[in-house]
Amino acid sequence: MTASPRATELALAAAQAAADKIGQDILVLDVSERLTITDCFVIASAENERQVKGIVDEVEEKLRVLGAKPLRREGERDGRWVLLDFADIVVHVQRAEERTYYSLERLWKDCPVIPFTDADAAVGVGAAETR
């Protein structure tokens, strides 16, 4: 079993929202074979608590446009690791220190990666190549 098309769409939209707010090391994992409660994890790093909040707000806004609202939002008070649960996907936005310490990608290393390319970076690359 692999992630549903809807979960993949939401995960890639969340990843793009994180990239739009300068999220770093964005990773989309298909965890559907390991978990029955969700299909994808989106993991992004941020430099500080303010950026964590900005990424979280952008993800919520972009996914709301796609008809998805979070069922749960955890960790917002501390701003070091915020989890957004949209049922089909779970978004983790972490400060770089928490990302290194908890190493979610290592815990889920057996799960397939869903390729994500920042649309803005791709546009920049294409524009540079046409010059």
Rosetta blueprint (number, residue, H / E / L):
1 M L
2 T L
3 A L
4 S L
5 P H
6 R H
7 A H
8 T H
9 E H
10 L H
11 A H
12 L H
13 A H
14 A H
15 A H
16 Q H
17 A H
18 A H
19 A H
20 D H
21 K L
22 I L
23 G L
24 Q E
25 D E
26 I E
27 L E
28 V E
29 L E
30 D E
31 V L
32 S L
33 E L
34 R L
35 L L
36 T L
37 I L
38 T L
39 D L
40 C E
41 F E
42 V E
43 I E
44 A E
45 S E
46 A E
47 E L
48 N L
49 E H
50 R H
51 Q H
52 V H
53 K H
54 G H
55 I H
56 V H
57 D H
58 E H
59 V H
60 E H
61 E H
62 K H
63 L H
64 R H
65 V H
66 L L
67 G L
68 A L
69 K L
70 P L
71 L L
72 R E
73 R E
74 E E
75 G L
76 E L
77 R L
78 D L
79 G L
80 R L
81 W E
82 V E
83 L E
84 L E
85 D E
86 F L
87 A L
88 D L
89 I E
90 V E
91 V E
92 H E
93 V E
94 Q E
95 R E
96 A H
97 E H
98 E H
99 R H
100 T H
101 Y H
102 Y H
103 S L
104 L H
105 E H
106 R H
107 L H
108 W L
109 K L
110 D L
111 C L
112 P L
113 V E
114 I L
115 P L
116 F L
117 T L
118 D L
119 A H
120 D H
121 A H
122 A H
123 V H
124 G H
125 V H
126 G H
127 A H
128 A H
129 E H
130 T L
131 R L
